[in-house]
Amino acid sequence: MTYMLHTLTRLLWATTLAFILTCCQHGSPSESETQSIRDSLATLRQQGKKERDASRYDEALRLHIRGLDMARAVGDSSEWIQALNNIATDYRRMGMLDVAQSYHYQALSLCDESSDTTYQMRKNRVKALNGLGNIYLSIYSYDDADSVFRQALEGEHQLGSATGQAINYANLGSIYSARGDDEKALDYYRQSMFYNKKDSNLLGMALCHLYFGNIYERRQQYDLALREYEQSDRMMTDLKDLWHALEPRLALASVYYHTHEDAKALALLDRADATARQINSWEHIVEVHHLYFQLMQRQGRYHEALDHHLIATAYQDSILDNEKLDRIHNIGINIERTRQQKMVDMAQNELQTEKRIRQQSAWLFGLTVILLLAVISALLYVQRMRHRSMEMMREASRLREDFFTNITHEFRTPLTVILGLSRKIRENTEVPQSVSDKASTIERQGNRLLTLVTQLLDISKVKSVIGEPNWQHGNICAQVAMLLETYIDYAANRGVTLKYHYDQAIEMDFVPDYVNKVMSNLVSNALKFTPNGGTISVNLYQRGDRLHIDVSDTGHGISSDKLAHIFEPFYTTGDMGEAKGTGIGLALTQEIISHLNGTITAESQVGKGTTFHIVMPIQNRSADPVTETEIGNSGKPIIVVAEDNADVADLLCTQLEPFYEVVAARDGVEALKRAGEIIPDLVITDVMMPNMDGMALARAIRANDLTAHIPIIMVTARVTEQDRIEGIKAGADAYLVKPFNTEELLTRVAKLLEQRIMLRDKYAQTITQAPVTDDTIEDHFLARVEQVIVAHINKGEDITVTMVADDLNITARQLHRKVTGLINQSPAALIRITRINCAKTIMAAKPEMPLKSVALACGFTDYSHFAKVFRTVTGVSPTAWTAKPTAQ
């Protein structure tokens, strides 16, 4: 059968070739179409290079990969190889050396296998060799780098390319420079400068000045090095090449470091760091932070020096870890073996082909007839089976849905074990770093799988109504606004405008988790398919007892034949490969809306965009609202909520008021004022607010003796790890990301208040044992209170809470809230405890002093009252305490 198929294939190819030749003779449009494709390939290649020169590597990579696919489709080997080299260069700029090596090797292999000896094909081979040499140079494999650079130099010499020879002379000079042979390095650099000037290559001349400066700097000839670096920097500035411009800038910073001009060095490093992060150049970030480390260390700022050292080490490990080095070497070995095996296979195939041709020549006609009959029979069979296949596909689709829905339940148990153990390994400080890194990779990929499993389970959960939905009453407009806030930065980065509009606040019962899932799926889909400069609009409005939500975009749109299937599980349109999803999101959205007795429909026009319409019934079945009382009189814990968005603030207050007394503030300034006035039990704040943001508010609260003990929760849409670290540094005890889960918020609040109660109970037990120290901010405040009380005791005055508050320049209410929050005791009780502590001090210092005199000295006119208070505080009588050995 294989023999017959092969013969049919040869026949079909012969027919196709005859058709092409006929079309060519008559000037058919296929030739112009092929030329059009080649023009498109050239355009993609040039645009990708422009994007790479502008340091937009992701876009460059996308264009070059698209060009690679088109070149493969039309069989243009030259464009194919150029695309491979361009992709490899993109990855090299991004620091992904092992991936870059693989693409350069593919390009080199295709060049060696091709019989094309044109100028462009030989140039492609030289570029592949040059790219491999740069990779070997980056991983300090100098022998391999020297070998391929010399091959590349020979190839450029044969091609007569002055710029190509200049590049490879400079690369060879870099090898000698790395080995410490400065004289040979200078010779090669001078050769490179000669060819660069010959070809008027401004970038090459700028790099040569940089290389000269490197050698002068290593020789500590800093004036000469500075001159060369400044010349290179001026030329790079004219070129506007951000990646290459970083090189002289960092070199100048190094010279200023060696010449102790720290201010100039820091200024250059700040600019270089911003540029390196802008273009995502890891190797430059490593060099920036290494120079920061040296500067901070010399200035005695060791903590900052350590931070920069850790950052540099982390980026360096990401670029060049041992596993990646091994992979680079193994790829080279495997490709060489594959090349040799291909040569053997090609020789064997040629012998077998010749043998088959001799055998086939006698049977060609008969086999052709048989194969044609087989093709006709196959067509009839396919026509007959088409109907049956459609029915089988429908059944398979249903079975596939049931299969995934059922089996995902079984996935969660092993995933839980995998994630738990990987997290435990990652957090274990005794395991090697390489093992910890692998555990982090396992955990990250496990979480991605868990997200997909969770979405599959959500479909099953909504369909079977497992458990009761967590219904809550509130402003649904605020809930949607809080969710959309998390997409604003992402939309802006994609050049998409995200608009949100509602006529008025809509109070109703809703399930926050359902709202978040529905809106997240619709908005994320819109972002996937909306191009740069597009707009996404979300509109909420009420019509009678129905809630209407419209989500529209100005994206690519969906054709009418595909629009009818978009809510089917696992269905994807396939219109955009880069935005292809799992086909779960819209199916889950429809299931949720159906479960809430609502409807979701979609309308779309290709080229204009898509709009989703949601209609849901409005329900109001919540309990009566909680009545407000004067702050502090209800006995409930007091919480200050700082949020500039009125809808989100209303949502927070609505969820908290059944359990706590809530005081709302519009910004950080008002929140700080209210916190100082009422000394709340907890503060919840947004990060981005006018006048004073959440970070400044947290720092101000922690800096004030009156408010330093108050727990702080930050609720914000800023979700990066750096944002969380800054919040914790500012003084936050917890960090919640919008849209927050109400149950999680209430649990966080309850647990923080519970921890504060446990701490103050423990503090209260400690303070009765001995006078407070001055170790913490809380200790400092209590020490001040104790000093005021002792001063009045020494004066023989009768002490009141008002007197103590006046001496501390605060109100009696503030003193009461502060002391109660710290030790769960009233200020009056603290005065009694301080008097007893004074009595114990006197009794220990003067054991012969009568106890009645001790009582008088501590402000007790009645000895029996003194004895009663002493027993209440210490648990023993004054007489028994003096008899204890520790009393002495």
ZITABEL-V284852 format. One record per residue. N is the residue number from 1. RES is the residue in three letters. PSI is psi in radians with two decimals (NA if undefined). Layout:
# ZITABEL-V284852
((N RES PSI) (N RES PSI))
This chain:
# ZITABEL-V284852
((1 MET -0.73) (2 THR -0.70) (3 TYR -0.73) (4 MET -0.75) (5 LEU -0.69) (6 HIS -0.74) (7 THR -0.69) (8 LEU -0.69) (9 THR -0.76) (10 ARG -0.68) (11 LEU -0.79) (12 LEU -0.71) (13 TRP -0.72) (14 ALA -0.72) (15 THR -0.78) (16 THR -0.74) (17 LEU -0.72) (18 ALA -0.68) (19 PHE -0.72) (20 ILE -0.74) (21 LEU -0.68) (22 THR -0.76) (23 CYS -0.68) (24 CYS -0.64) (25 GLN -0.50) (26 HIS 0.20) (27 GLY 0.84) (28 SER 2.83) (29 PRO -0.19) (30 SER -0.59) (31 GLU -0.76) (32 SER -0.59) (33 GLU -0.71) (34 THR -0.72) (35 GLN -0.66) (36 SER -0.71) (37 ILE -0.74) (38 ARG -0.64) (39 ASP -0.68) (40 SER -0.68) (41 LEU -0.78) (42 ALA -0.69) (43 THR -0.78) (44 LEU -0.72) (45 ARG -0.80) (46 GLN -0.72) (47 GLN -0.70) (48 GLY -0.70) (49 LYS -0.68) (50 LYS -0.74) (51 GLU -0.68) (52 ARG -0.73) (53 ASP -0.47) (54 ALA 0.15) (55 SER 0.39) (56 ARG 1.38) (57 TYR -0.61) (58 ASP -0.77) (59 GLU -0.70) (60 ALA -0.77) (61 LEU -0.73) (62 ARG -0.78) (63 LEU -0.74) (64 HIS -0.65) (65 ILE -0.67) (66 ARG -0.73) (67 GLY -0.66) (68 LEU -0.78) (69 ASP -0.72) (70 MET -0.71) (71 ALA -0.70) (72 ARG -0.71) (73 ALA -0.68) (74 VAL -0.07) (75 GLY 0.49) (76 ASP 1.72) (77 SER -0.62) (78 SER -0.85) (79 GLU -0.59) (80 TRP -0.86) (81 ILE -0.70) (82 GLN -0.69) (83 ALA -0.73) (84 LEU -0.80) (85 ASN -0.69) (86 ASN -0.73) (87 ILE -0.75) (88 ALA -0.75) (89 THR -0.69) (90 ASP -0.80) (91 TYR -0.62) (92 ARG -0.76) (93 ARG -0.53) (94 MET -0.04) (95 GLY 0.14) (96 MET 1.36) (97 LEU -0.64) (98 ASP -0.69) (99 VAL -0.74) (100 ALA -0.73) (101 GLN -0.71) (102 SER -0.75) (103 TYR -0.70) (104 HIS -0.69) (105 TYR -0.68) (106 GLN -0.78) (107 ALA -0.78) (108 LEU -0.71) (109 SER -0.74) (110 LEU -0.66) (111 CYS -0.76) (112 ASP -0.57) (113 GLU -0.37) (114 SER 2.55) (115 SER 0.05) (116 ASP 2.18) (117 THR 0.40) (118 THR 2.91) (119 TYR -0.77) (120 GLN -0.69) (121 MET -0.71) (122 ARG -0.61) (123 LYS -0.68) (124 ASN -0.72) (125 ARG -0.74) (126 VAL -0.70) (127 LYS -0.67) (128 ALA -0.76) (129 LEU -0.74) (130 ASN -0.72) (131 GLY -0.75) (132 LEU -0.70) (133 GLY -0.71) (134 ASN -0.63) (135 ILE -0.80) (136 TYR -0.63) (137 LEU -0.65) (138 SER -0.53) (139 ILE 0.29) (140 TYR 0.44) (141 SER 1.36) (142 TYR -0.63) (143 ASP -0.81) (144 ASP -0.72) (145 ALA -0.77) (146 ASP -0.72) (147 SER -0.85) (148 VAL -0.55) (149 PHE -0.66) (150 ARG -0.64) (151 GLN -0.74) (152 ALA -0.69) (153 LEU -0.72) (154 GLU -0.72) (155 GLY -0.72) (156 GLU -0.62) (157 HIS -0.74) (158 GLN -0.57) (159 LEU -0.27) (160 GLY 0.50) (161 SER 1.96) (162 ALA -0.77) (163 THR -0.72) (164 GLY -0.74) (165 GLN -0.67) (166 ALA -0.75) (167 ILE -0.79) (168 ASN -0.56) (169 TYR -0.73) (170 ALA -0.70) (171 ASN -0.74) (172 LEU -0.66) (173 GLY -0.65) (174 SER -0.63) (175 ILE -0.84) (176 TYR -0.62) (177 SER -0.72) (178 ALA -0.52) (179 ARG -0.07) (180 GLY 0.13) (181 ASP 1.44) (182 ASP -0.59) (183 GLU -0.81) (184 LYS -0.67) (185 ALA -0.78) (186 LEU -0.70) (187 ASP -0.82) (188 TYR -0.67) (189 TYR -0.67) (190 ARG -0.66) (191 GLN -0.73) (192 SER -0.76) (193 MET -0.69) (194 PHE -0.85) (195 TYR -0.55) (196 ASN -0.77) (197 LYS -0.62) (198 LYS -0.61) (199 ASP 0.10) (200 SER 0.74) (201 ASN 1.73) (202 LEU -0.74) (203 LEU -0.76) (204 GLY -0.71) (205 MET -0.68) (206 ALA -0.71) (207 LEU -0.64) (208 CYS -0.75) (209 HIS -0.65) (210 LEU -0.74) (211 TYR -0.71) (212 PHE -0.76) (213 GLY -0.63) (214 ASN -0.75) (215 ILE -0.75) (216 TYR -0.65) (217 GLU -0.72) (218 ARG -0.52) (219 ARG 0.03) (220 GLN 0.44) (221 GLN 1.29) (222 TYR -0.52) (223 ASP -0.72) (224 LEU -0.72) (225 ALA -0.74) (226 LEU -0.71) (227 ARG -0.78) (228 GLU -0.74) (229 TYR -0.72) (230 GLU -0.68) (231 GLN -0.77) (232 SER -0.72) (233 ASP -0.73) (234 ARG -0.74) (235 MET -0.67) (236 MET -0.66) (237 THR -0.70) (238 ASP -0.55) (239 LEU -0.42) (240 LYS 0.58) (241 ASP 1.77) (242 LEU -0.68) (243 TRP -0.86) (244 HIS -0.52) (245 ALA -0.40) (246 LEU -0.52) (247 GLU -0.99) (248 PRO -0.51) (249 ARG -0.76) (250 LEU -0.62) (251 ALA -0.72) (252 LEU -0.72) (253 ALA -0.65) (254 SER -0.74) (255 VAL -0.78) (256 TYR -0.56) (257 TYR -0.80) (258 HIS -0.50) (259 THR 0.20) (260 HIS 0.53) (261 GLU 1.26) (262 ASP -0.64) (263 ALA -0.78) (264 LYS -0.71) (265 ALA -0.76) (266 LEU -0.70) (267 ALA -0.77) (268 LEU -0.69) (269 LEU -0.66) (270 ASP -0.79) (271 ARG -0.74) (272 ALA -0.70) (273 ASP -0.75) (274 ALA -0.77) (275 THR -0.76) (276 ALA -0.71) (277 ARG -0.57) (278 GLN -0.74) (279 ILE 0.06) (280 ASN 0.76) (281 SER 1.74) (282 TRP -0.70) (283 GLU -0.59) (284 HIS -0.61) (285 ILE -0.68) (286 VAL -0.82) (287 GLU -0.68) (288 VAL -0.86) (289 HIS -0.43) (290 HIS -0.72) (291 LEU -0.68) (292 TYR -0.78) (293 PHE -0.78) (294 GLN -0.71) (295 LEU -0.83) (296 MET -0.68) (297 GLN -0.73) (298 ARG -0.55) (299 GLN 0.00) (300 GLY 0.19) (301 ARG 1.29) (302 TYR -0.57) (303 HIS -0.79) (304 GLU -0.64) (305 ALA -0.73) (306 LEU -0.73) (307 ASP -0.82) (308 HIS -0.62) (309 HIS -0.73) (310 LEU -0.71) (311 ILE -0.81) (312 ALA -0.74) (313 THR -0.72) (314 ALA -0.80) (315 TYR -0.66) (316 GLN -0.72) (317 ASP -0.63) (318 SER -0.63) (319 ILE -0.71) (320 LEU 1.10) (321 ASP 2.95) (322 ASN -0.65) (323 GLU -0.71) (324 LYS -0.69) (325 LEU -0.79) (326 ASP -0.69) (327 ARG -0.68) (328 ILE -0.81) (329 HIS -0.70) (330 ASN -0.64) (331 ILE -0.76) (332 GLY -0.77) (333 ILE -0.79) (334 ASN -0.68) (335 ILE -0.67) (336 GLU -0.73) (337 ARG -0.71) (338 THR -0.68) (339 ARG -0.77) (340 GLN -0.71) (341 GLN -0.64) (342 LYS -0.68) (343 MET -0.74) (344 VAL -0.77) (345 ASP -0.67) (346 MET -0.73) (347 ALA -0.76) (348 GLN -0.70) (349 ASN -0.65) (350 GLU -0.74) (351 LEU -0.75) (352 GLN -0.63) (353 THR -0.77) (354 GLU -0.69) (355 LYS -0.72) (356 ARG -0.65) (357 ILE -0.72) (358 ARG -0.65) (359 GLN -0.55) (360 GLN -0.43) (361 SER -0.65) (362 ALA -0.45) (363 TRP 0.07) (364 LEU -0.84) (365 PHE -0.86) (366 GLY -0.75) (367 LEU -0.59) (368 THR -0.77) (369 VAL -0.79) (370 ILE -0.74) (371 LEU -0.63) (372 LEU -0.71) (373 LEU -0.66) (374 ALA -0.66) (375 VAL -0.75) (376 ILE -0.78) (377 SER -0.70) (378 ALA -0.70) (379 LEU -0.76) (380 LEU -0.70) (381 TYR -0.73) (382 VAL -0.73) (383 GLN -0.71) (384 ARG -0.60) (385 MET -0.14) (386 ARG -0.78) (387 HIS -0.78) (388 ARG -0.64) (389 SER -0.67) (390 MET -0.76) (391 GLU -0.70) (392 MET -0.65) (393 MET -0.70) (394 ARG -0.77) (395 GLU -0.69) (396 ALA -0.65) (397 SER -0.76) (398 ARG -0.76) (399 LEU -0.67) (400 ARG -0.74) (401 GLU -0.81) (402 ASP -0.68) (403 PHE -0.89) (404 PHE -0.65) (405 THR -0.69) (406 ASN -0.74) (407 ILE -0.42) (408 THR -0.46) (409 HIS -0.65) (410 GLU -0.36) (411 PHE -0.53) (412 ARG -0.62) (413 THR -0.94) (414 PRO -0.56) (415 LEU -0.67) (416 THR -0.75) (417 VAL -0.78) (418 ILE -0.84) (419 LEU -0.70) (420 GLY -0.82) (421 LEU -0.68) (422 SER -0.67) (423 ARG -0.68) (424 LYS -0.72) (425 ILE -0.75) (426 ARG -0.64) (427 GLU -0.14) (428 ASN 1.99) (429 THR -0.19) (430 GLU -0.28) (431 VAL 2.72) (432 PRO 2.73) (433 GLN -0.64) (434 SER -0.69) (435 VAL -0.73) (436 SER -0.71) (437 ASP -0.73) (438 LYS -0.67) (439 ALA -0.68) (440 SER -0.71) (441 THR -0.76) (442 ILE -0.78) (443 GLU -0.75) (444 ARG -0.80) (445 GLN -0.62) (446 GLY -0.70) (447 ASN -0.67) (448 ARG -0.75) (449 LEU -0.69) (450 LEU -0.63) (451 THR -0.78) (452 LEU -0.75) (453 VAL -0.72) (454 THR -0.73) (455 GLN -0.71) (456 LEU -0.72) (457 LEU -0.56) (458 ASP -0.68) (459 ILE -0.83) (460 SER -0.70) (461 LYS -0.75) (462 VAL -0.69) (463 LYS -0.76) (464 SER -0.02) (465 VAL 0.92) (466 ILE 2.09) (467 GLY 2.96) (468 GLU 2.35) (469 PRO 2.59) (470 ASN 1.39) (471 TRP 2.39) (472 GLN 2.69) (473 HIS 2.37) (474 GLY -2.94) (475 ASN 1.84) (476 ILE -0.45) (477 CYS -0.68) (478 ALA -0.66) (479 GLN -0.77) (480 VAL -0.69) (481 ALA -0.70) (482 MET -0.66) (483 LEU -0.80) (484 LEU -0.48) (485 GLU -0.53) (486 THR -0.28) (487 TYR -0.10) (488 ILE -0.87) (489 ASP -0.73) (490 TYR -0.74) (491 ALA -0.72) (492 ALA -0.70) (493 ASN -0.53) (494 ARG 0.03) (495 GLY 0.45) (496 VAL 2.37) (497 THR 2.19) (498 LEU 1.99) (499 LYS 2.52) (500 TYR 2.29) (501 HIS 2.42) (502 TYR 2.59) (503 ASP -0.76) (504 GLN 2.84) (505 ALA 2.42) (506 ILE 1.89) (507 GLU 2.21) (508 MET 2.96) (509 ASP 2.39) (510 PHE 2.86) (511 VAL 1.88) (512 PRO -0.70) (513 ASP -0.69) (514 TYR -0.77) (515 VAL -0.78) (516 ASN -0.75) (517 LYS -0.79) (518 VAL -0.89) (519 MET -0.64) (520 SER -0.77) (521 ASN -0.78) (522 LEU -0.77) (523 VAL -0.72) (524 SER -0.65) (525 ASN -0.75) (526 ALA -0.70) (527 LEU -0.61) (528 LYS -0.69) (529 PHE 0.14) (530 THR 2.14) (531 PRO 3.01) (532 ASN 2.33) (533 GLY -0.04) (534 GLY 3.13) (535 THR 2.42) (536 ILE 2.24) (537 SER 2.35) (538 VAL 2.12) (539 ASN 2.28) (540 LEU 2.34) (541 TYR 2.76) (542 GLN 2.32) (543 ARG 1.78) (544 GLY -2.21) (545 ASP 0.50) (546 ARG 2.44) (547 LEU 2.26) (548 HIS 2.30) (549 ILE 2.15) (550 ASP 2.22) (551 VAL 1.97) (552 SER 2.67) (553 ASP 2.90) (554 THR 0.73) (555 GLY -2.68) (556 HIS -0.39) (557 GLY 2.94) (558 ILE 2.34) (559 SER 2.70) (560 SER -0.60) (561 ASP -0.47) (562 LYS -0.44) (563 LEU -0.56) (564 ALA -0.27) (565 HIS 0.01) (566 ILE -0.38) (567 PHE 0.08) (568 GLU 2.42) (569 PRO 2.38) (570 PHE 0.16) (571 TYR 2.29) (572 THR 2.54) (573 THR -0.56) (574 GLY 0.24) (575 ASP -0.53) (576 MET 1.91) (577 GLY -0.70) (578 GLU -0.31) (579 ALA 0.24) (580 LYS 2.34) (581 GLY -2.80) (582 THR -0.18) (583 GLY 0.32) (584 ILE -0.64) (585 GLY -0.91) (586 LEU -0.57) (587 ALA -0.77) (588 LEU -0.73) (589 THR -0.80) (590 GLN -0.70) (591 GLU -0.72) (592 ILE -0.84) (593 ILE -0.72) (594 SER -0.70) (595 HIS -0.49) (596 LEU 0.25) (597 ASN 0.57) (598 GLY -3.10) (599 THR 2.61) (600 ILE 2.27) (601 THR 2.88) (602 ALA 2.52) (603 GLU 2.53) (604 SER 2.61) (605 GLN 2.26) (606 VAL 2.23) (607 GLY -0.20) (608 LYS -0.55) (609 GLY -3.08) (610 THR 2.53) (611 THR 2.27) (612 PHE 2.33) (613 HIS 2.18) (614 ILE 2.30) (615 VAL 2.20) (616 MET 2.57) (617 PRO 2.52) (618 ILE 2.17) (619 GLN 2.54) (620 ASN 1.63) (621 ARG 0.27) (622 SER 2.94) (623 ALA 2.97) (624 ASP 2.54) (625 PRO 2.64) (626 VAL 2.31) (627 THR 2.55) (628 GLU 2.57) (629 THR 2.95) (630 GLU 2.40) (631 ILE 2.20) (632 GLY -0.17) (633 ASN -0.18) (634 SER -0.26) (635 GLY -0.08) (636 LYS 2.69) (637 PRO 2.57) (638 ILE 2.32) (639 ILE 2.27) (640 VAL 2.20) (641 VAL 2.05) (642 ALA 1.91) (643 GLU 2.16) (644 ASP -0.37) (645 ASN 1.98) (646 ALA -0.65) (647 ASP -0.76) (648 VAL -0.68) (649 ALA -0.71) (650 ASP -0.69) (651 LEU -0.78) (652 LEU -0.81) (653 CYS -0.70) (654 THR -0.70) (655 GLN -0.49) (656 LEU -0.52) (657 GLU -0.52) (658 PRO -0.35) (659 PHE -0.35) (660 TYR 2.83) (661 GLU 2.20) (662 VAL 2.30) (663 VAL 2.10) (664 ALA 2.49) (665 ALA 2.49) (666 ARG -0.35) (667 ASP -3.12) (668 GLY -0.60) (669 VAL -0.84) (670 GLU -0.68) (671 ALA -0.72) (672 LEU -0.70) (673 LYS -0.83) (674 ARG -0.65) (675 ALA -0.70) (676 GLY -0.54) (677 GLU -0.77) (678 ILE -0.16) (679 ILE 1.27) (680 PRO 2.98) (681 ASP -0.35) (682 LEU 2.64) (683 VAL 2.27) (684 ILE 2.20) (685 THR 2.54) (686 ASP 2.82) (687 VAL -0.87) (688 MET 1.83) (689 MET 2.71) (690 PRO 2.86) (691 ASN -1.02) (692 MET 2.11) (693 ASP 3.09) (694 GLY -0.62) (695 MET -0.81) (696 ALA -0.66) (697 LEU -0.79) (698 ALA -0.77) (699 ARG -0.68) (700 ALA -0.70) (701 ILE -0.76) (702 ARG -0.45) (703 ALA -0.22) (704 ASN 2.21) (705 ASP -0.62) (706 LEU -0.59) (707 THR 0.00) (708 ALA -0.44) (709 HIS -0.14) (710 ILE 2.22) (711 PRO 2.58) (712 ILE 2.30) (713 ILE 2.22) (714 MET 2.24) (715 VAL 2.03) (716 THR 2.88) (717 ALA -0.09) (718 ARG 2.02) (719 VAL 0.04) (720 THR 2.77) (721 GLU -0.62) (722 GLN -0.67) (723 ASP -0.74) (724 ARG -0.70) (725 ILE -0.74) (726 GLU -0.65) (727 GLY -0.73) (728 ILE -0.72) (729 LYS -0.60) (730 ALA -0.32) (731 GLY 0.11) (732 ALA 2.46) (733 ASP -0.38) (734 ALA 2.71) (735 TYR 1.93) (736 LEU 2.48) (737 VAL 2.32) (738 LYS 2.49) (739 PRO 2.25) (740 PHE 2.70) (741 ASN 2.18) (742 THR -0.70) (743 GLU -0.68) (744 GLU -0.72) (745 LEU -0.85) (746 LEU -0.65) (747 THR -0.75) (748 ARG -0.80) (749 VAL -0.84) (750 ALA -0.75) (751 LYS -0.70) (752 LEU -0.72) (753 LEU -0.65) (754 GLU -0.74) (755 GLN -0.68) (756 ARG -0.66) (757 ILE -0.75) (758 MET -0.72) (759 LEU -0.75) (760 ARG -0.54) (761 ASP -0.72) (762 LYS -0.67) (763 TYR -0.69) (764 ALA -0.67) (765 GLN -0.65) (766 THR -0.69) (767 ILE -0.39) (768 THR -0.24) (769 GLN -0.62) (770 ALA 2.83) (771 PRO 2.66) (772 VAL 2.73) (773 THR -2.88) (774 ASP 0.69) (775 ASP -0.61) (776 THR 3.07) (777 ILE -0.70) (778 GLU -0.78) (779 ASP -0.69) (780 HIS -0.74) (781 PHE -0.82) (782 LEU -0.59) (783 ALA -0.68) (784 ARG -0.75) (785 VAL -0.78) (786 GLU -0.67) (787 GLN -0.72) (788 VAL -0.77) (789 ILE -0.79) (790 VAL -0.66) (791 ALA -0.73) (792 HIS -0.64) (793 ILE -0.78) (794 ASN -0.50) (795 LYS -0.10) (796 GLY 0.39) (797 GLU 2.65) (798 ASP 2.12) (799 ILE 2.38) (800 THR 2.85) (801 VAL -0.68) (802 THR -0.70) (803 MET -0.80) (804 VAL -0.77) (805 ALA -0.72) (806 ASP -0.72) (807 ASP -0.48) (808 LEU -0.02) (809 ASN 0.66) (810 ILE 2.96) (811 THR 2.81) (812 ALA -0.60) (813 ARG -0.75) (814 GLN -0.74) (815 LEU -0.74) (816 HIS -0.83) (817 ARG -0.69) (818 LYS -0.87) (819 VAL -0.73) (820 THR -0.70) (821 GLY -0.48) (822 LEU -0.81) (823 ILE 0.11) (824 ASN 0.54) (825 GLN 2.63) (826 SER 2.84) (827 PRO -0.62) (828 ALA -0.72) (829 ALA -0.66) (830 LEU -0.65) (831 ILE -0.76) (832 ARG -0.77) (833 ILE -0.73) (834 THR -0.71) (835 ARG -0.76) (836 ILE -0.67) (837 ASN -0.67) (838 CYS -0.72) (839 ALA -0.75) (840 LYS -0.66) (841 THR -0.79) (842 ILE -0.75) (843 MET -0.60) (844 ALA -0.64) (845 ALA -0.59) (846 LYS 1.33) (847 PRO -0.40) (848 GLU -0.20) (849 MET 2.29) (850 PRO 2.55) (851 LEU -0.56) (852 LYS -0.65) (853 SER -0.66) (854 VAL -0.77) (855 ALA -0.78) (856 LEU -0.70) (857 ALA -0.44) (858 CYS 0.18) (859 GLY 0.21) (860 PHE 1.99) (861 THR -0.39) (862 ASP 2.09) (863 TYR -0.65) (864 SER -0.66) (865 HIS -0.70) (866 PHE -0.80) (867 ALA -0.68) (868 LYS -0.81) (869 VAL -0.71) (870 PHE -0.76) (871 ARG -0.66) (872 THR -0.70) (873 VAL -0.77) (874 THR -0.35) (875 GLY -0.10) (876 VAL 2.88) (877 SER 2.82) (878 PRO -0.69) (879 THR -0.80) (880 ALA -0.59) (881 TRP -0.68) (882 THR -0.43) (883 ALA -0.24) (884 LYS 2.46) (885 PRO -0.62) (886 THR -0.33) (887 ALA -0.38) (888 GLN NA))
